[in-house]
Amino acid sequence: MTIKDNNQRYGKVSRILHWGLALLILWQFLSAAARFFFEDTSIEAFFWPTHKPVGFLILVLMVLRLVWALLNVKRRPESVNLLAKLGHASMYLLLIAVPVVALFRQYGAGRSFEPFGIPVFSGFEGEKIRWMIDLGSDFHSTLGWILLALVVGHIMMAFWRQKSDKTSVIPRMWGK
């Protein structure tokens, strides 16, 4: 297996980023579900404290993944069709937008942000930045649930294509 992508399958870097992000996204949705369905329980207490740092890690890895994809754009396997291309672009966009609007809310509220002990920005005293708080409050959760629907659709379409034998796409990202 090569490091770079080729027209038949994705390379090692793309696969590591894809499957690593898949696991982090699963964890992120488990933490959101724990917060939504099991508030004030030990399940929420276990998952929820990881939500912000994992969200930041997803953002960093998505930026790396986007850069890697652009560097490999001419070598990558072709998209199955326009709908698949739009679905992937939408997921990429949301995997960046969802944590960014959360960061706006965090900063606008004057709260510092130090995921994994790494200072990203300091908090501040004084008047809050209302538009930043509103942007995060209005869109973070909604965009997150839209992302979940796209991820579920992505998984379903990959398996449907595998089963229907039209275009087997799973081996391109899974491996040999």
C-alpha positions as CSV (number, residue, x, y, z in Angstrom):
1,M,0.0,0.0,0.0
2,T,1.4,3.4,-1.0
3,I,1.3,6.5,1.1
4,K,-0.2,8.6,-1.7
5,D,-3.6,8.0,-3.4
6,N,-3.9,6.5,-6.9
7,N,-6.7,6.2,-9.3
8,Q,-7.7,2.8,-8.0
9,R,-7.6,3.3,-4.2
10,Y,-6.7,5.7,-1.5
11,G,-3.2,5.7,0.0
12,K,-2.2,5.1,3.6
13,V,-2.5,8.7,4.7
14,S,-6.0,9.1,3.3
15,R,-7.1,5.8,5.0
16,I,-5.6,6.7,8.4
17,L,-7.3,10.1,8.2
18,H,-10.6,8.6,7.1
19,W,-10.9,5.8,9.6
20,G,-9.4,7.9,12.5
21,L,-11.9,10.6,11.8
22,A,-14.7,8.0,11.6
23,L,-13.8,6.8,15.1
24,L,-13.6,10.4,16.5
25,I,-16.9,11.3,14.8
26,L,-18.6,8.2,16.3
27,W,-17.2,9.2,19.8
28,Q,-18.4,12.8,19.2
29,F,-22.0,11.6,18.4
30,L,-21.9,9.3,21.4
31,S,-21.0,12.3,23.6
32,A,-23.8,14.4,22.1
33,A,-26.3,11.6,22.6
34,A,-25.1,11.1,26.2
35,R,-25.7,14.8,26.8
36,F,-29.1,14.7,25.1
37,F,-30.5,11.4,26.4
38,F,-28.6,10.8,29.7
39,E,-28.2,14.2,31.2
40,D,-26.9,14.2,34.8
41,T,-25.9,10.5,34.7
42,S,-22.6,8.8,34.9
43,I,-22.8,8.1,31.1
44,E,-22.9,11.8,30.4
45,A,-20.2,12.4,33.0
46,F,-18.0,9.9,31.1
47,F,-18.6,11.2,27.6
48,W,-19.4,14.9,27.8
49,P,-16.0,16.3,29.1
50,T,-14.4,15.0,25.9
51,H,-16.8,16.7,23.5
52,K,-14.9,20.0,23.1
53,P,-11.4,18.6,22.9
54,V,-12.5,15.8,20.4
55,G,-14.4,18.4,18.4
56,F,-11.2,20.5,18.1
57,L,-9.2,17.4,17.1
58,I,-11.7,16.7,14.4
59,L,-11.3,20.2,13.1
60,V,-7.5,20.0,13.0
61,L,-7.6,16.6,11.3
62,M,-10.2,17.8,8.8
63,V,-8.0,20.7,7.8
64,L,-5.1,18.2,7.4
65,R,-7.4,15.9,5.4
66,L,-8.6,18.7,3.2
67,V,-5.0,19.8,2.5
68,W,-4.0,16.1,1.8
69,A,-7.0,15.7,-0.5
70,L,-6.1,18.8,-2.5
71,L,-2.5,17.6,-2.8
72,N,-3.7,14.3,-4.2
73,V,-6.7,15.6,-6.2
74,K,-5.4,14.4,-9.6
75,R,-4.4,10.9,-8.2
76,R,-7.5,10.1,-6.2
77,P,-10.2,7.6,-7.4
78,E,-12.9,9.3,-9.3
79,S,-16.2,10.0,-7.5
80,V,-19.0,7.6,-8.4
81,N,-21.3,10.4,-9.5
82,L,-22.2,14.0,-8.9
83,L,-24.3,13.2,-5.9
84,A,-21.4,11.3,-4.2
85,K,-19.2,14.3,-4.9
86,L,-21.7,16.7,-3.4
87,G,-22.2,14.5,-0.4
88,H,-18.5,14.3,0.4
89,A,-18.1,18.0,-0.1
90,S,-21.0,18.6,2.3
91,M,-19.5,16.4,4.9
92,Y,-16.1,18.1,4.6
93,L,-17.8,21.5,4.9
94,L,-19.8,20.5,8.0
95,L,-16.9,18.7,9.7
96,I,-15.2,22.1,9.6
97,A,-18.2,24.4,10.2
98,V,-19.6,22.5,13.2
99,P,-16.5,23.0,15.4
100,V,-15.8,26.5,14.0
101,V,-19.2,27.8,15.1
102,A,-18.7,26.1,18.5
103,L,-15.4,27.9,18.8
104,F,-17.1,31.2,18.0
105,R,-19.6,30.5,20.8
106,Q,-16.8,29.7,23.2
107,Y,-14.8,32.8,22.4
108,G,-17.9,35.1,22.3
109,A,-18.9,33.9,25.8
110,G,-15.4,35.0,27.1
111,R,-14.4,31.5,28.0
112,S,-10.9,30.3,27.4
113,F,-10.3,27.2,25.3
114,E,-7.5,24.7,26.1
115,P,-8.2,21.3,24.5
116,F,-5.8,18.7,25.8
117,G,-4.1,21.5,27.9
118,I,-3.1,23.4,24.7
119,P,-4.0,27.0,24.9
120,V,-5.9,28.0,21.8
121,F,-7.4,31.3,23.1
122,S,-7.8,33.0,26.4
123,G,-11.0,34.1,28.0
124,F,-11.9,37.7,28.7
125,E,-13.8,39.8,31.2
126,G,-16.5,42.2,30.2
127,E,-19.2,42.3,27.6
128,K,-19.8,39.1,25.7
129,I,-19.8,39.1,21.9
130,R,-23.5,38.3,21.3
131,W,-23.3,37.6,17.6
132,M,-20.7,34.9,18.2
133,I,-22.7,33.3,21.0
134,D,-25.8,33.4,18.9
135,L,-24.1,31.9,15.8
136,G,-22.8,28.9,17.9
137,S,-26.1,28.5,19.7
138,D,-28.2,28.7,16.6
139,F,-26.1,26.5,14.4
140,H,-23.8,24.1,16.2
141,S,-26.4,21.5,17.2
142,T,-28.5,21.8,14.0
143,L,-25.5,21.4,11.7
144,G,-24.2,18.5,13.9
145,W,-27.5,16.6,13.4
146,I,-27.4,17.3,9.7
147,L,-23.8,16.0,9.7
148,L,-25.1,12.8,11.4
149,A,-27.7,12.3,8.7
150,L,-25.0,12.7,6.0
151,V,-22.6,10.3,7.7
152,V,-25.4,7.7,8.1
153,G,-26.3,8.2,4.4
154,H,-22.6,7.9,3.4
155,I,-22.3,4.6,5.2
156,M,-25.6,3.3,3.8
157,M,-24.6,4.2,0.2
158,A,-21.2,2.6,0.5
159,F,-22.8,-0.7,1.6
160,W,-25.6,-0.4,-1.0
161,R,-23.1,0.1,-3.7
162,Q,-21.2,-3.0,-2.4
163,K,-24.3,-5.1,-2.3
164,S,-25.8,-3.9,-5.6
165,D,-22.4,-4.6,-7.3
166,K,-22.7,-1.4,-9.3
167,T,-19.5,0.2,-8.1
168,S,-17.7,-1.4,-5.2
169,V,-16.3,1.6,-3.3
170,I,-15.5,0.0,0.1
171,P,-12.2,-1.6,-1.1
172,R,-10.9,1.8,-2.2
173,M,-10.9,3.0,1.4
174,W,-10.8,-0.3,3.3
175,G,-7.8,-1.9,1.8
176,K,-7.0,-5.1,0.1
